[in-house]
Amino acid sequence: MKPLRPEDPRQIGSYLLRGRLGAGGMGEVYLGRSPGGRDVVVKLIRSEYAGEPKYRRRFAREVNAAQRVGGFHTAQVVEADPEADPPWMVTEYIPGPSLLELVRAEGPLSVDAVLALAAQLSEGLAAIHACGLVHRDLKPGNVVMAESGPRIIDFGIARAADASVLTEDGAVVGTYAFMSPEQVHARQVGPASDVFSLGGVLVFAATGHSPFAADTLAAIVYRIGAAEPELDGIGGELRGLLTACLAKNPEARPTATELLAWLGGSVPDRPFPSSTTVTEPGPGPGTTRVTTEDGGKAPGTVRRRFVIGGLAAVAAAVATGVPAAVIASQRDERRDPPAAAPASAAPSFTGSLTGHGAVVSSVAFAPDGRSLASGGADGTILLWDTATGRKIRTFTGHTYPVVAMAFSGDGRTMTSGAEVVRVWDVATARQTRMISTQTRTGFDTPIGSMAVSPDGRTLATDGAEGHVLLWDLATGKVTRTLPGGSAANAVAFGPRGGTLVGGGENIALWDVSTGGRVRTFGGLRGAATSIALSPDGRTLAAGGASSATLLWDVATGRRVRTLTGQGDSTGPIAISPDGRTLANTVGHEARGGEVIALWDLTTGEILRTLAGHTGAVTSVAFSPDGKALASASEDRTARLWRLT
């Protein structure tokens, strides 16, 4: 628990607030005390959501759902006022860590403990489904390990099981690492979806990682829909149970009641075999396992954070507004200079940008700084006015998470990468061009990383077998293949487009004109998931699975600085246009979101931190004038921060 901040209320209704427990997707969570002296949890919806009718409806659903299920399997609702300004709800306080916290602290559970947990959670889901509800966000962080048994919490996205389609405005709802195939593809969701999520939670309890972990959000979505779960080290009855829960076809999964009957000793109509042969296709080319924010830490490994292809962190970090930070050209680059960018304007809006129905996976400023694009894991791109925070327009067409976006030098067109690359007319939100993923790799797999050259003519994407592909944006044809060696989680062009840097396990610098590799950069522990370069092209920064961000001299390949003290991963990275400041993440608030840090690159010290997101930060980008920072998060919001 953290002390109350000056801006926090001291009393809600008749409940005195004692401290902050953290924040959820909808609001702040406090520890309170009832008039009779009992500890309670007070959930207060955030002010930016309170005025939105759909969020009030969602809050009312949480109250209704928890009241219908009762307190034996969930946190009992004590009192609520969905019509208050802002709305609030009070529940009983359940001491104990979440399953996520328990496994991170103590390691995976024994087989017997996992089977016992399976029975208890199946009982809870059976009770939830008997009330005609679907939870839709079952994950390790939403299971509290109380002394009396596990409790399932957070019914903020629960919906009636007989609703025709369990999405709002086409939005995907849930936490991706533990979502079902029908959820990630925004299809009809029923109780079977919770059973699939239960299977993922139990895999996490048994192994410390989620069953479909991968390097990028796009790869996670692909694996959930097409690949077999990773069940290494799990055998016998538990493996059979998990395989049944994680069946791709909802109709092939057992119900929660069937699971409970089998675990309790009464064999259901469909007994679970001790081993099952799974014939679904394996993961897409170039994917390797990495846990997500709720994926925890695998035994004996360094946990990697939730990543979005590595590119979103460097989007629009340079003064030209192009979402690839720059590196020094090692040769005379005989290319036309990029189109002149319009005069920039400092964003004046500060706060949350709400409107996405799923995780916000990337952000990119327009060259003039007057607008910001935010890409969602549901494939939607929103364009915002940075002076007012008002949504200008919506770009639709993608069906996978948008991992990166790039504006042209004049700001008239925007390129985005997801399941394919699409080029848009910014003024009309009309698609003008598309590059097929099938052409890219030979497989129908989503893009993991993307960058556009400063002159807007060349596109770089990750390819099969660790290669990087260069495309002619005008024709949509591959012009060169750059040899890799490991999955390219991040790529970025040099200042005039004559060089390219990228990689994952290995980071390399290539000459674009010849395709030759100039040098490599070593010393990073684990794979890089984000890279950024100083505007003068002299310094390269990279981070990922380790707790440090490394900086190299691009001309020599020599490491020049290490930034430490950043938790178990570094998150997305961006460098300011003046080259003096680096932004990344440095851990979490208690039971809340990730904190963004601004580092002085001269001294290696933290200048300040930015806290406000309630989930993992997926992308950061400086405005072209360096006076503002944009960020994206798993909490389904983007934010604008004033820095001066």
SVG drawing of the C-alpha trace seen along z (x, -y; Angstrom):
<svg xmlns="http://www.w3.org/2000/svg" viewBox="-29 -26 65 67">
<polyline fill="none" stroke="black" stroke-width="0.4" points="0.0,0.0 1.2,-3.5 0.3,-6.7 -2.5,-8.9 -1.4,-11.6 -2.4,-15.3 -4.9,-14.9 -6.5,-11.7 -9.8,-12.0 -9.9,-11.3 -13.4,-9.9 -15.8,-8.2 -19.3,-7.9 -19.0,-6.8 -15.7,-5.1 -12.4,-6.7 -9.5,-6.1 -6.2,-4.9 -3.9,-4.4 -3.6,-3.5 -3.5,0.1 -2.9,-0.7 -5.0,-1.2 -7.1,0.9 -8.1,0.4 -11.0,-1.9 -9.8,-3.8 -7.9,-4.1 -8.1,-1.5 -7.8,-2.4 -7.8,-0.6 -10.6,-2.0 -12.3,-1.6 -16.0,-1.2 -17.8,-3.1 -17.6,0.1 -13.9,0.4 -13.6,3.1 -11.0,3.0 -12.6,2.6 -11.4,2.0 -12.8,-1.2 -12.7,-1.4 -13.1,-4.9 -13.6,-5.4 -11.2,-7.9 -12.6,-11.4 -11.7,-11.1 -14.0,-8.0 -16.7,-9.2 -18.3,-11.4 -18.4,-8.6 -21.7,-6.7 -20.0,-3.4 -17.6,-3.5 -20.5,-4.1 -22.3,-1.2 -19.2,1.0 -18.8,0.0 -22.4,0.8 -21.9,4.2 -19.0,4.9 -21.2,4.1 -24.1,6.2 -21.8,9.1 -20.1,9.3 -23.4,9.1 -24.9,11.9 -22.0,14.3 -21.7,13.6 -18.7,13.5 -17.7,17.2 -15.8,17.1 -15.3,13.4 -14.9,10.2 -18.3,9.5 -19.7,6.1 -20.4,4.0 -21.9,0.9 -21.7,-0.9 -23.0,-4.1 -22.6,-3.9 -24.5,-7.2 -22.2,-9.2 -19.7,-11.7 -17.4,-9.9 -18.9,-6.4 -17.5,-4.2 -17.8,-0.6 -16.7,0.9 -15.9,4.6 -14.5,6.7 -10.8,6.6 -9.2,10.0 -5.7,10.3 -3.2,12.3 -1.1,12.0 -2.3,12.5 -1.3,15.7 0.9,13.5 2.7,12.1 2.9,15.6 4.5,17.3 6.9,14.5 8.0,14.5 8.0,18.3 8.3,19.9 5.9,22.4 3.5,24.5 3.7,28.3 1.5,30.5 -0.7,31.3 -1.1,27.6 -1.9,26.8 -4.6,29.5 -6.1,28.1 -6.0,24.6 -7.7,26.0 -10.6,27.4 -11.1,24.2 -11.0,21.9 -13.3,24.3 -15.8,24.1 -15.6,20.3 -16.1,20.2 -19.0,22.7 -20.7,20.3 -20.0,17.3 -21.4,19.1 -24.4,20.3 -25.3,16.7 -25.3,16.2 -22.0,14.3 -18.7,14.5 -15.7,13.0 -13.5,12.4 -10.4,11.3 -9.2,14.3 -5.5,14.0 -3.0,14.6 -3.3,11.0 -7.1,11.4 -6.8,14.5 -6.2,13.5 -4.7,16.4 -6.6,15.9 -6.3,18.2 -9.8,19.4 -9.0,20.3 -8.5,18.4 -10.9,15.6 -11.6,14.4 -11.7,10.6 -12.2,7.7 -15.5,8.1 -15.1,4.8 -15.5,6.5 -18.0,9.2 -20.9,9.5 -24.1,11.6 -23.3,14.9 -26.3,14.7 -25.2,11.4 -25.0,11.7 -21.4,10.5 -19.3,9.7 -17.5,6.7 -18.2,3.0 -17.9,1.2 -15.9,4.1 -13.4,3.8 -11.3,6.7 -11.6,7.0 -9.2,9.0 -5.5,9.4 -3.8,10.9 -1.5,13.4 -4.5,15.3 -7.2,14.5 -9.0,17.2 -8.8,17.4 -12.3,16.1 -11.4,13.0 -8.3,12.1 -10.2,12.2 -13.2,10.3 -15.7,13.2 -18.6,14.2 -17.4,15.0 -19.1,17.4 -18.2,19.4 -15.8,21.6 -13.6,18.5 -13.1,18.4 -12.2,22.1 -9.4,21.4 -8.2,18.5 -8.3,20.9 -6.0,23.2 -3.5,20.4 -3.7,19.4 -2.9,23.0 0.0,23.2 1.4,20.1 0.9,21.6 2.8,24.8 5.6,23.2 5.9,19.5 5.0,18.5 2.0,18.2 1.3,20.9 1.5,18.8 4.4,16.4 6.3,14.9 8.5,11.9 5.7,9.6 2.1,9.0 1.4,9.8 3.1,13.2 1.2,13.9 -2.1,13.3 -0.9,15.6 0.1,18.4 -3.1,18.2 -5.1,18.7 -2.8,21.2 0.0,22.7 0.0,25.4 0.5,24.3 3.9,24.6 3.5,27.3 7.1,28.4 7.7,30.1 4.0,30.8 2.8,34.5 0.2,36.9 -3.3,35.9 -2.5,32.2 -1.2,32.1 -4.4,33.8 -6.5,31.3 -4.6,28.3 -4.7,29.5 -8.5,29.9 -8.9,26.4 -6.7,24.9 -8.5,26.4 -8.8,23.9 -12.5,24.9 -14.7,23.6 -17.0,26.5 -14.2,29.0 -13.4,27.5 -14.9,28.9 -17.3,26.8 -16.2,25.5 -18.8,27.9 -17.2,30.8 -13.7,29.8 -14.9,29.6 -16.6,33.0 -13.4,34.6 -11.1,32.9 -13.5,33.9 -13.3,37.6 -16.5,37.9 -15.6,38.6 -17.5,36.4 -18.8,37.6 -15.5,36.4 -12.7,37.7 -9.4,36.0 -6.5,38.2 -3.2,38.2 -1.6,37.2 -2.9,35.7 -1.4,35.3 -1.9,31.8 -1.8,31.2 -2.3,27.4 0.6,25.7 3.5,24.5 4.6,20.9 5.3,18.5 8.8,18.2 11.2,16.4 9.1,16.5 10.8,17.3 9.2,17.5 9.0,14.5 6.7,13.8 4.3,10.9 3.4,8.5 1.2,11.1 3.4,14.0 5.7,13.8 9.2,15.2 10.1,18.6 12.3,20.6 16.0,20.0 15.3,17.3 15.2,13.5 11.6,12.4 11.0,10.3 8.4,7.7 5.3,7.1 6.7,5.9 5.2,4.6 7.7,5.5 10.3,3.2 9.5,0.4 6.8,-1.5 9.3,-2.8 11.3,-4.7 8.3,-6.0 8.6,-9.7 11.6,-10.2 13.4,-12.4 12.7,-15.9 11.6,-14.9 8.7,-13.0 9.7,-9.7 9.3,-6.8 12.8,-5.5 15.5,-7.1 18.7,-7.8 22.3,-6.5 25.4,-7.9 26.0,-7.2 29.2,-5.3 29.5,-6.4 28.6,-9.2 24.8,-8.6 23.9,-9.8 20.2,-10.0 17.7,-12.8 17.0,-14.5 13.7,-13.9 10.8,-16.2 10.9,-19.3 8.7,-18.9 6.2,-21.6 7.0,-24.0 6.4,-22.1 4.1,-23.2 4.5,-22.1 1.6,-19.9 -0.4,-21.7 -2.8,-19.0 -1.8,-16.9 -3.5,-13.8 -5.1,-10.5 -6.4,-9.9 -9.2,-7.4 -11.0,-5.8 -9.3,-2.5 -11.1,0.7 -8.0,2.7 -4.3,2.4 -2.7,-0.7 0.4,0.7 2.2,-2.2 2.3,-6.0 3.8,-8.4 3.8,-12.2 3.1,-13.9 6.2,-16.0 4.6,-19.3 3.7,-17.9 0.1,-19.1 -1.3,-15.5 -0.5,-12.1 -1.4,-8.7 -2.0,-5.8 -2.3,-2.2 -4.3,0.4 -4.0,4.1 -7.4,4.3 -6.0,3.0 -7.5,-0.5 -5.5,-3.7 -6.7,-6.9 -5.5,-10.4 -5.5,-13.0 -5.2,-16.8 -2.3,-17.4 -3.6,-20.9 -7.0,-19.8 -6.8,-16.0 -9.7,-15.6 -9.9,-12.6 -9.7,-13.8 -10.3,-10.6 -10.2,-6.8 -8.3,-4.5 -9.7,-1.0 -8.6,2.0 -5.9,3.8 -6.9,7.0 -3.8,7.5 -2.0,5.2 -0.5,2.1 3.2,2.4 4.5,-0.8 3.5,-3.9 5.5,-6.4 4.4,-9.8 5.9,-11.1 8.1,-14.2 5.2,-16.5 2.7,-14.7 0.3,-13.9 0.7,-10.1 1.1,-7.6 2.4,-4.0 1.4,-1.4 2.4,2.2 0.3,5.1 -0.8,8.2 0.2,6.2 1.7,2.8 -0.9,0.1 -0.3,-3.4 -2.9,-6.0 -4.0,-9.4 -3.9,-11.3 -6.5,-13.9 -9.2,-11.3 -8.1,-8.2 -8.3,-6.4 -6.0,-3.5 -3.9,-4.2 -1.6,-1.2 -1.0,2.2 2.0,4.6 1.0,8.2 2.4,10.2 2.2,13.3 4.7,11.7 6.9,10.8 7.6,14.2 5.9,16.9 3.5,17.3 0.4,15.4 2.2,14.0 1.9,10.6 4.7,8.0 6.9,7.8 8.9,4.6 8.8,1.8 10.6,-1.4 10.4,-3.9 13.4,-5.7 13.6,-9.5 12.8,-10.2 9.7,-8.0 10.8,-5.7 12.0,-2.6 10.3,-0.3 12.1,2.1 10.4,5.0 11.4,8.2 11.4,11.2 11.7,15.0 14.8,16.7 15.9,13.5 16.5,11.5 15.4,7.9 13.6,7.0 13.8,3.7 10.8,2.7 10.1,0.1 7.1,-1.7 5.9,-2.8 5.8,0.6 5.4,2.9 8.3,5.1 11.3,6.4 14.5,4.6 17.0,6.2 17.3,8.9 19.7,8.0 21.2,11.1 20.2,11.3 20.7,14.3 18.0,13.6 14.5,12.3 14.6,8.5 12.5,7.2 13.4,3.6 14.7,1.8 15.6,-1.9 17.1,-3.8 20.1,-6.2 19.8,-9.9 19.6,-10.0 18.4,-6.4 21.8,-4.9 22.2,-2.7 19.9,-0.6 20.2,0.8 18.2,3.7 18.0,7.0 17.0,9.0 19.5,11.5 22.1,9.8 22.1,6.1 23.7,5.2 24.4,2.1 23.9,2.6 24.8,0.5 21.5,0.2 23.0,-0.3 25.1,2.9 23.3,5.0 26.6,5.6 26.8,5.8 29.1,3.0 29.3,4.1 27.5,5.6 26.8,4.3 27.3,6.7 26.9,6.8 23.1,6.7 21.8,9.5 19.0,11.3 17.2,10.0 16.7,6.4 13.0,5.5 13.5,1.7 16.1,-0.5 16.7,-4.2 19.4,-6.4 20.4,-10.0 19.5,-12.5 23.1,-13.0 23.4,-9.3 26.4,-8.8 24.7,-6.9 22.6,-3.7 20.5,-2.7 18.9,0.7 17.1,2.5 14.9,5.6 14.9,8.6 17.7,7.3 17.4,4.6 19.8,2.2 19.7,0.0 23.0,0.0 24.4,-2.8 27.1,-2.4 29.2,-4.6 27.9,-3.8 31.1,-4.6 33.2,-2.2 30.7,0.2 32.1,-0.5 29.8,-0.5 29.8,-4.0 27.2,-3.9 24.9,-1.5 21.7,-2.8 20.8,-0.5 18.1,-0.3 15.1,0.4 13.4,3.4 13.5,6.7 13.2,5.1 13.7,1.8 10.6,1.4 10.2,-0.9 12.9,-3.5 13.1,-6.9 15.7,-9.6 14.8,-13.3 15.4,-15.4 18.2,-17.3 19.9,-14.0 20.2,-14.8 17.3,-12.8 16.3,-9.1 12.9,-7.8 12.2,-4.2 10.4,-2.4 11.7,-1.7 9.3,0.7 5.8,0.5 3.8,-1.4 2.4,0.9 -0.2,3.0 -0.4,0.4 1.1,-0.6 4.6,-1.1 6.5,-4.3 8.3,-6.2 11.8,-7.6 13.6,-10.4 17.4,-10.0 20.2,-12.6 22.4,-11.0 25.4,-13.1 25.4,-12.0 23.4,-8.8 21.1,-10.0 17.3,-10.0 15.9,-13.6 12.3,-12.8 9.6,-10.0 6.1,-10.0 3.4,-7.9 -0.2,-7.7 -0.7,-4.6 -2.4,-1.6 -0.8,1.1 2.5,1.8 3.8,-0.9 4.1,0.4 5.5,-2.7 7.0,-6.1 7.8,-8.9 9.1,-12.5 7.3,-15.3 9.4,-16.8 10.2,-19.9 11.1,-17.7 8.7,-19.6 6.3,-16.7 6.3,-12.9 3.6,-10.5 3.1,-7.0 0.9,-4.0 -0.2,-1.3 -1.9,1.9 -4.5,-0.1 -6.0,-1.0 -5.0,-4.6 -2.4,-6.9 -1.1,-9.8 0.5,-13.2 3.0,-14.5 4.3,-18.1 8.1,-18.2 8.7,-21.9"/>
</svg>
